[in-house]
Amino acid sequence: RVLATPSPWIHRLTLQPGMSVSGRLVFEGTTQPPPTDLTRLRVTLAPVLTPGMPGEIATGVAGRVDAEGRFTIASVVPGRYRLTASGAGNGWYLGSSTVEGQDSLDFPIEVKPNQSINSAVVTFVDRQSELSGTIVNERAQPVPEYSLIVYPADQRFWTPQSRRIQSTRPATDGRYTFRNLPAGEYRLVPVYDPEPGSWFDPAFLQQLENASVRVSIAEGEKKEQSLRVPGGG
């Protein structure tokens, strides 16, 4: 009789049920009422890639919202995520996404094995901050060939794809605009022809410190800050 010998190449996989993330939507505003049909909104857990993680296995998980603004995202695999929401309509902006006291829009949350989350709060606001101005040379001529980079003064927020780090090119008249920056202290600096995405590199931001201008932005504030760069003949 022949006895079957287990193959050394066979590995046993133990499947675990997915976690869930649940919570509620909050609308903080004074200019307009919240949407009448909250079921049209969508909440999503967007995975945050870590070094060595194949991009193809990192997929977002969506959940539905009920008429009272409560939501549940099921079948979540352990990992690091940002919790986002959309569909509130014109005039409403995603302000924060708090899970256990931490805003996942700034610092990703970790979904751990066998630990579901049930106290998330996603907040929409009806005021959008705006930082704008002009960039000119010493002859007051526009210099649209420069890029403007705004980034937080607090280095804790110097993270990949941070919503607090933005770059834009001015228009031909030198006018630039940044929108929807969270309240806080920022640095604003003109840079000539930076490499795309370099502004998310902490080492690159460190080099900009001496050439930058400090700017404070309050929630919903519209602020003007113009810049002048050397040159102009």
C-alpha positions in Angstrom: 0.0 0.0 0.0 1.2 3.5 -0.8 1.1 6.2 1.9 0.6 9.8 0.7 3.3 12.0 2.0 2.4 15.7 2.5 4.2 17.9 0.0 6.8 20.3 1.5 5.5 22.9 -1.0 1.9 22.9 0.4 1.2 25.6 2.9 -1.9 25.9 5.0 -3.7 29.2 4.8 -5.9 30.4 7.6 -8.7 32.7 6.4 -10.0 35.3 8.8 -13.1 37.4 8.5 -12.6 41.0 7.3 -12.9 43.8 9.8 -15.5 46.6 9.6 -15.3 50.4 10.0 -18.4 52.2 10.9 -19.4 55.7 12.1 -21.3 58.7 11.1 -21.3 61.8 9.0 -21.4 65.3 10.5 -22.1 68.6 8.7 -20.8 71.8 10.2 -21.9 74.9 8.4 -23.8 78.2 8.5 -24.3 79.0 4.8 -26.5 76.1 3.7 -28.4 73.1 5.0 -26.9 69.6 4.8 -27.8 67.4 1.8 -31.4 66.1 2.0 -30.6 62.6 0.8 -27.5 61.3 2.7 -27.8 57.9 1.1 -26.3 59.4 -2.0 -23.0 60.0 -0.3 -20.2 57.5 -0.4 -17.5 56.6 2.1 -14.3 54.9 1.2 -11.2 53.5 2.9 -8.3 54.3 0.7 -5.2 52.1 1.4 -1.9 53.8 2.1 1.0 51.9 0.4 3.9 50.9 2.5 7.4 50.1 1.1 7.4 46.6 -0.5 3.6 46.4 -0.9 2.5 45.5 -4.4 0.3 48.3 -5.7 -2.1 45.9 -7.4 -3.3 44.4 -4.1 -4.0 47.8 -2.5 -7.6 48.5 -3.4 -10.1 50.8 -1.8 -13.2 49.5 0.1 -16.4 51.5 -0.1 -19.4 51.6 2.2 -23.0 52.9 2.0 -24.6 55.7 4.1 -28.1 55.4 5.6 -30.6 58.2 5.8 -29.4 59.2 9.2 -25.8 59.6 8.1 -24.5 56.4 9.6 -22.2 54.2 7.6 -20.5 50.8 7.6 -17.6 49.6 5.5 -17.4 45.8 5.6 -14.8 43.2 4.6 -11.8 45.4 5.4 -8.4 43.6 5.4 -5.9 44.7 8.0 -3.7 47.6 6.9 -3.2 51.4 6.9 -6.0 53.6 5.4 -7.3 57.0 4.9 -11.1 57.3 5.5 -12.7 59.7 2.9 -16.2 60.6 1.8 -17.7 62.2 -1.3 -21.0 63.2 -2.9 -22.1 65.9 -0.5 -22.6 68.3 -3.4 -21.4 71.8 -4.2 -20.6 74.0 -1.2 -19.6 71.1 1.1 -16.0 70.1 1.6 -14.4 67.3 3.4 -13.0 68.8 6.6 -11.8 65.9 8.8 -12.1 62.2 9.2 -11.5 61.3 12.8 -10.9 57.7 14.1 -10.1 57.3 17.8 -9.0 60.9 18.1 -6.7 60.8 15.0 -7.5 62.5 11.7 -6.9 59.9 9.0 -6.7 62.6 6.3 -3.3 63.6 7.9 -2.2 60.4 9.6 -3.4 57.1 8.2 -5.3 54.8 10.6 -4.4 51.2 11.1 -7.1 48.5 10.9 -5.8 45.6 13.0 -6.8 41.9 12.8 -9.9 41.0 14.9 -10.4 44.7 15.8 -13.3 46.5 14.1 -13.8 50.2 14.4 -17.2 51.7 15.2 -16.6 55.3 16.2 -15.4 57.1 13.1 -16.6 60.6 12.5 -16.4 62.2 9.0 -17.0 65.9 9.0 -18.0 68.2 6.1 -17.7 71.9 6.3 -19.2 74.7 4.1 -16.2 77.1 4.2 -13.2 76.5 2.0 -9.9 78.2 2.8 -8.0 79.9 0.0 -4.5 81.2 -0.3 -3.8 83.4 -3.3 -1.6 86.2 -4.6 0.8 87.1 -7.3 4.4 86.3 -8.0 6.5 88.9 -9.8 10.2 89.9 -10.3 11.9 93.0 -9.1 10.4 95.0 -12.1 6.9 93.9 -11.0 6.6 91.6 -14.0 4.8 88.3 -13.7 7.1 85.2 -13.6 4.8 82.3 -14.6 7.7 80.0 -15.1 8.1 79.5 -11.4 6.1 76.9 -9.3 4.6 77.8 -5.9 4.9 75.2 -3.2 3.0 75.5 0.1 3.8 73.0 2.9 3.1 72.9 6.7 5.6 74.4 9.1 5.1 71.3 11.4 7.3 68.5 10.0 4.9 65.9 11.4 2.8 66.6 8.4 5.6 66.1 5.8 4.1 62.8 4.6 3.6 61.3 1.1 0.5 62.7 -0.7 -0.3 65.0 2.3 -3.3 67.2 1.7 -1.3 70.0 3.5 1.4 70.0 0.8 0.4 71.5 -2.6 2.1 72.8 -5.7 0.7 75.0 -8.4 1.9 77.1 -11.4 0.7 80.7 -11.6 -1.2 82.0 -14.6 0.5 84.2 -17.2 -0.4 87.3 -15.1 1.5 85.8 -12.1 -1.7 85.0 -10.2 -1.8 81.8 -8.2 -4.4 80.1 -5.9 -4.3 77.2 -3.4 -7.6 75.9 -2.1 -8.9 73.8 0.8 -5.8 73.9 3.0 -6.6 72.8 6.6 -6.1 75.5 9.2 -2.5 75.8 10.4 1.0 77.3 10.0 2.5 77.0 6.5 5.6 77.8 4.5 5.2 79.3 1.0 8.1 79.3 -1.5 8.6 79.8 -5.2 10.8 77.2 -6.9 12.0 77.2 -10.5 11.3 74.0 -12.4 11.0 71.5 -9.5 10.9 67.7 -10.2 7.2 66.5 -10.1 6.4 65.2 -6.7 9.7 66.4 -5.1 7.7 68.6 -2.7 6.6 65.4 -0.8 10.3 64.6 0.0 11.2 65.9 3.5 14.8 66.4 2.5 13.7 68.7 -0.4 11.3 70.7 1.9 14.2 71.1 4.4 16.2 72.8 1.7 13.4 75.3 1.0 13.2 76.6 4.6 15.4 79.7 4.3 13.7 80.9 1.0 10.2 80.4 2.3 7.6 82.8 3.7 5.6 81.9 6.8 1.8 82.0 6.4 -1.0 81.3 8.9 -4.3 80.1 7.6 -7.5 79.9 9.7 -10.4 77.6 8.9 -12.3 79.0 5.9 -10.0 82.0 5.6 -9.3 83.8 2.3 -5.8 85.1 2.5 -3.6 87.1 0.1 0.2 86.6 0.0 2.2 88.0 -2.9 5.8 87.1 -3.6 8.8 88.8 -5.3 11.7 86.9 -6.8 15.1 88.3 -7.9 15.7 89.2 -11.5 14.0 91.2 -14.2 16.9 93.1 -15.7 
